[in-house]
Amino acid sequence: MTVGIVGLGLIGGSFAKAYHEAGHRVLAFDTDQSVFDFAVLSGAVDGLLSEESLSSCDLILIAVYPSAAVDYLRQHGAHIGPKPVVIDCCGTKRLVCDACFPLAKEYGFTYLGGHPMAGTHNSGFKYATPTMFHNAPMVLVPADHNDIDLLSRVKELLAPAGFGRFSITTAEQHDEMIAFTSQLAHVVSNAYIKSPTAGLHKGFSAGSYKDMTRVAWLAPEMWAELFLENKDFLMAELDTLMANLRQYQDAMVHNDLPGLVRLLDEGRKRKEEVDGR
């Protein structure tokens, strides 16, 4: 098949490499000409995704920031046509889906929201790998949850990426969940590393420190945009976290050993309840 990819960063680049390795034709577009040229030179991209070639694609993956994804479809939606399935790969879904479902209807192309649940703390095409999505979850937000034929077709189109499972949800439910599973973790990690003690950690840190700080290494512009687009859900999670932290703080202020044991045991039990041992 022919796959079009908009944006050759970590996610778009990994899709390009995955589909290329699977023997498919990959057309791509990136605002940075040097990135596009390197992707062609490396063999992951076969040519330019232009307005003329959009309609020839079987699948178009849009792997850019949410606002840029909307802008792209506003500018080029009239040239897509009925053949391709268009899936954005943005980290929030309400803003993109609210804008793009009407665009798809207006211009007559098929569109779904999507979010590949994979990545690393690095960004850019040079860190992209063809195995990035192997066994990872893929979240899909279709306009019609009952369109089984479309969902089956989408799973076939995405098969070369190697996803392990697919979740079908709404844009609202996606953003509520992602505020907890991803965005809150990035905020906490980024704030945690700002401790003055962090500069002295070498020789005193192991797995716990590495786990807590891994996602502090982030792309600030992208994550700031995602946080603000999802600030209602993210702020609710932050409120819950800070209320819980105050309970631990209060227990220590009052030397409340039984209370602190209770709080820690509640957390342990909650982890077991949610994820098992």
N, C-alpha and C positions, 0 to 999 in steps of 0.2 A: 504494500500500500504506500501511499504518499502521505507523509506526516508534516504538518506545518508547525513550527515552534516560534513563538514570539517571546524573546528574552532568553539570552544564553548565559544566565548566571548558574548557580549551583543546581537549581532544580531543572531549568530549561536545558542546560548543558547535559545533565544526567539523562534526561529523556532523549536528547539527540543521540548520545552515545549508545543508549540501550536499543533504540530503534535501528540505528545504523548497524550495530552488531547482529541484530536479528535479520538483517538483509533488506530493510525497507529504505525507501527514498526519503531523505530528510531535507526539507526546505526550512530556512530560518530567517529571522530578522532580529537585529539588535541595534539599538541607537548608537552603540560604540562600534564604529567600523573596524577597529583593530581587533575587537573580540570576535566579530563575525569572520574576519579574514583568518584569524588563528583557528577558528572552528573548522573552516573549509580546509585549511592547510593540514590540520590534524586528521582529516577524513571523516569527522563526525557529521558534517553538513555537506550536502551535495549542491546546494544552490540557494539563491535568494527567494524568500517568501515575499512576493510582490502582490499588488492588487490584481495583476493578471493571473497569477498562479494560485491565489486563494481558493478559487472555486474548484480546482483540480484535486484538492486534498481530500483524503478520507477522514482525517482527524486534524484538528487545530488545537494546540495546547498553548495557553497564554500564561506565561510564567514571569510576570512583572508585578510591581506594586499594585494594590487594588485600584487606586485612582488612575493609574496608567493603563490598566486593563480596560476600564470603562472608556477612557479616551480612545484607546485603539479601536474598540468595537464601534464607537460612535463615528470615527473617521473612516473605517474600512468595512463596516457591516454590510453596506449595499453591494459589495463586490464578492461576498462569500458564497451566496447561492444555496441551493437545497442539499447538495451532496455532503459537505463536511459536517461532522459533529464537532462543535466548539466547546471546550472545557477550560475554564480558568483554573489556575492553581494557587490562588491567593489564600492568605492566612486568615482572613475574615470573609464572611459570606453575605451579610445583609446588604452592605453598600453595593457590592458588585452585582448580586442577584437582583436587587430592586431596580437597578439601572439596565441590566442586560437581558432579563426576561422580556421586557417590552421591546428592546431593540431587536431581539430575535424574532419576535412576532411581527414587527414592522417590516423587517427586511427579508423574512422568510427563511432564516437559517435555524438549525437545531442547536440549542445551547443548554448546558448544565453547569452548575457550580461544582467545583471540585477542590479537594485539599489533600495532596499526598502527604501522609504523616511520616515523613522521613527528612533527614538533613544532617548537617554537622555544624559545628561552630564556625567553620570556615565558609567563605562566600566566594563566588566567582567561578568562571568556566574551568579554570585550571584545577579546581578541586572536584569537579564533576566526575562521576564514575558510572559505568553502565549497570552496576549492581546496586545503585543507591536505593532502589525501591523493592528489591527482592524481599518478599515475605512481609513487607510493610503494609499497614492499612491504608486504604484510599476511601475518603469520604466523598460522597456524591450528593448533590442537591438538585434534583430534577424539578421541572415545573409541574410535572404530573407523576406522582409516586406510583400510579397504577399502570403506567406505560411499560409493561413487562418486556415487550419487544425491543424498545429503545434501551432499556437497562441491560438486556442480554447483548445487544449490539455494542454498547459501550464497553462492557467487560471484555468482549472479543477484541475491540480496538486497543484496549489498554493491556492486553495479555503480554505483549513483548516486554513491558516494563517489569513484570514479575511480581505484582502485588499479591500479598498473602490473603487479604480479605477486603470486602467492600462493605461500607456502611452507608445506608440511605437515610437521609434526615432532611430537616428544614434548615433554612439559613439561620433562623432564630435559635434553634436547638444547637446547631453547630457552634455559633458564637458564644452561647452560654457555656458549653462544655470546654471550648478551647480557652476561655478566660481562666478556667481552673487548671486544665492539664498542661497548658503551654505558657500562656502569657504571665500568669502569676509566678510560675517558676522562674521566668526570665527576670521579672522585677526583683524577686527575693534574692536571686543569685547576684544580680548586679548591685543591689544595695549591700548585701553581705560582704562583698569583697572590698567595700569602701572603709572597713574598719581599719584604724591605725595599726592594729596588731598584724594585719595581713602581710606587711612588709617584712615581718620577722618569722614567718611560718616555717621556713625551710628547716628540715630536721625535726619538726614537730607535727607534720601533717601526713595523712595517708588517704585512705579511700573516702572518708567522710568529707574532707576538704575538697577533694577532686570532684566528688559527686555534686557538692553544693555550688561549686564555682564554674563548672563546665560551660553552662549557657550564659555566664556573664560576658563571655567572648561572643558578642553579637554585632549585627549591623545596625548601628544606632538609628539611622534614618528610616529604615524599613520597620523596625520594631516600634519606634515612636508613632509612626503612622498607624500601625495596627492597633496599638494601645488606645489611641484617641478615637479610632473608628469603633472600638468595642468598649469604650470607657464605662458604660453603664454596668455591664456584666463584670468587667475587671475591677471597678471600684467596689462593687458588692463583695467580691472575693477578698479584696484588700481589707475591707471593713471587718469581715469575719476573721481573717488572719490576725489582724491587730487586736481584736477583742480576745482571741485565744491567747495571744502572746501576753497580754496584760494579766491574764489569770496566772500564768507561770511566774510573771514578775511579782505579782502580789503575794503569791505563796512564798517566794524567796524573801521578800521584804519582811514578812511576818514570821520567818523561820518555821513555816507550816509544813513539817515533814509529811504528815499523813495527806495533806492536801496536794502536795507536789507528787507524791507517789500515786495518788488517785488520778491526777492529770496525765502523768506519764503512762499509766496503765490504760487509761481511756484511749490514748493515742495508739498504743500497741495493739489493743483489741480492734480499733477501727481499721488499722492497716491489715490485720488478719481477716477482718470481715470483708474488706474491699478487694484485697488481692490474694488472700490465702497466705500460707507460710512460704 
